[in-house]
Amino acid sequence: MNKTLKSSLLLLSALALNSFAGEAQSFNFQDPKGVNTIRFNLDAPLETISGTTNGVTGTISFDKEHPEKISGAIKVDATSIKVPNGTMQDHLHSAGWIDSGKHGEISFMISSVGNVKMTDKALTADLTGTFTLKGVSKEITVPATFMHLPGKLADRSNGQMQGDLLVLRSKFTINRSEFGIKPGEATDKVAEEVEVSLALAGYSAK
């Protein structure tokens, strides 16, 4: 076989393989329905502080053939965080707490993915990345579950949009004092650990 023919066959083989390779999709987590929710909880002996936000944005790149290449970021508008008590709400957004007037964004930017496991219905992985809160950035690793739902955007949008969904679930804890939130505060009233849970759906329109 001459070199020209051999090179042509190798090129055709490569093109054929590429045609079957998966492509990464970009999923937008700014939910048109406004129901994406992140919850937080500080459970101290004398007082429990719980709140929510649906001011979620960000994009995640997902390739079902190569889930270890997940990348992107989830962001939260800090001013959108709410707690039930009005006085506590004012305290939460003050300089001693999250200081949302000065630090308006909370974010988690993925840098690497590990411990990837696939099942028929979901993918679990450990996401390592930079978590930024109140202007302080730290590397953390969080567990996450992804569900890739081809064609399900139409069902979620009542037929108004066509495309795929990527559902993200995660639960992890951070230490508030590491991010300059009420450092030195007695932990019997303000818990040191902040429990964070995510229930989000991103969409990739077609």
Phi, psi and omega in degrees: 000127182285164187296323181296315180295319180297318179296320180296319180294320178297320179295316179296321179296317180296318179295322179295317178297318180296328182293337179260356182288147179288155178240140179291138175252144176262122182251129182267125182259014171273093191292119178300334180276345179070024182251356173302132188226137169242131181244150174224155183211132173242110188252087179265159181303322184267341185200136175252130178246120181232144179206173182218163169212143170240017177274059187257135173224189178115166179226149175231132176267126186226127176241112185297337178277337181224067184297341179291352180260015177307135179213170177126197184206150171247133183233151180230133171286108185301329182289347182272355182289134184230146169232157187295326185272129184297317179294318178295326177299316178297317179298318183303321184268003181281173183298328180289336180257245185272349176050055187293337177293328180264325182239087191278356182227137171246136186213158171227116181251120184288133176245332178203161183230133180222170176053045183285129177227135182248141168233182179295331188250338187208167176235132174246148182199161171258121181259122175255136181188187182261118177259125183240125181215130179055036177079002179254130181245131178221148176277129178225163175237129183232147175281145180215150174237130178243140170236119178265121186239088180298134175076002186272356178298324179299319179295320183286333183257016180054040176081001183281337180225148177247141178152198185248161176242150171231111182265129183241129174234140177202151174216128181205173179233150172231160175263120186300321185294333178293342180249020176072024180260109178047051178298138180085354180293140179301129185282355176286339179249325178236109183299143177289320182273133175252117179273126182241133177227140183241140172221094191231149174233123175257154182234148174234102185283150178236000000 
